[in-house]
Amino acid sequence: MTDSPKINNPESRFEFVSIASARAHQLLRGCLPKIEGSMQPARRAQQEVAAGVVARVDNVDGTDEDLTPAEPAATDK
């Protein structure tokens, strides 16, 4: 098994994967890449995290904005 590249931001491999995953989702939704690299969103996200141009952002209110519904749920009456 080879050693992973030096990672600037994350404190652990799990954190690296979590940040890269969130960034890959952003890239898939149309966000512009921050560095030149692979055309594949997941790989580009890993490259951005490894380069230190993407950092972890904690939600202050403790909610995940991606999990909130886009429209209010219909209620049965």
C-alpha positions in Angstrom: 0.0 0.0 0.0 1.3 3.4 -0.9 1.4 6.4 1.4 -1.2 9.1 0.7 0.0 12.5 -0.4 0.6 15.2 2.2 -2.7 16.7 3.1 -2.6 20.4 4.3 -6.0 20.9 5.9 -7.7 17.8 7.2 -6.7 16.2 10.5 -7.5 12.6 9.4 -8.3 10.5 6.3 -11.9 10.5 7.3 -12.0 14.3 7.3 -10.2 14.4 4.0 -12.8 12.1 2.4 -15.7 14.0 4.0 -14.4 17.4 2.7 -13.7 15.9 -0.8 -17.1 14.4 -1.0 -18.8 17.6 -0.1 -16.7 19.5 -2.7 -17.4 16.8 -5.4 -21.1 17.4 -4.8 -20.6 21.1 -5.2 -18.7 20.5 -8.5 -21.5 18.3 -9.8 -24.0 21.1 -9.0 -22.0 23.5 -11.2 -19.5 25.2 -8.9 -16.3 26.3 -10.7 -13.1 24.4 -9.9 -10.5 26.2 -7.9 -7.5 24.6 -9.6 -6.6 22.9 -12.9 -6.7 19.1 -12.7 -8.7 16.1 -13.5 -12.0 16.4 -15.4 -13.7 13.9 -13.0 -15.4 15.8 -10.2 -14.4 13.3 -7.4 -10.8 13.4 -8.4 -10.8 17.2 -8.9 -12.3 17.6 -5.4 -9.5 15.4 -3.9 -6.9 17.4 -5.7 -8.4 20.7 -4.4 -8.5 19.4 -0.8 -4.9 18.1 -1.0 -3.7 21.4 -2.4 -5.3 23.2 0.6 -7.7 25.4 -1.5 -10.8 23.9 0.0 -11.3 23.9 3.8 -13.8 22.4 6.1 -16.7 24.7 7.1 -18.8 23.7 10.2 -22.5 24.6 10.2 -23.1 26.9 13.1 -26.8 26.0 13.5 -26.1 22.2 13.3 -28.3 21.6 10.3 -27.3 20.3 6.9 -28.6 22.5 4.2 -28.5 19.7 1.6 -31.0 17.7 3.6 -33.7 20.3 3.9 -36.5 19.8 1.5 -36.7 22.2 -1.5 -40.5 22.5 -1.1 -42.7 22.1 2.0 -44.1 18.6 2.3 -47.7 18.2 1.5 -49.8 17.3 4.5 -52.8 15.0 4.4 -55.9 16.5 5.8 
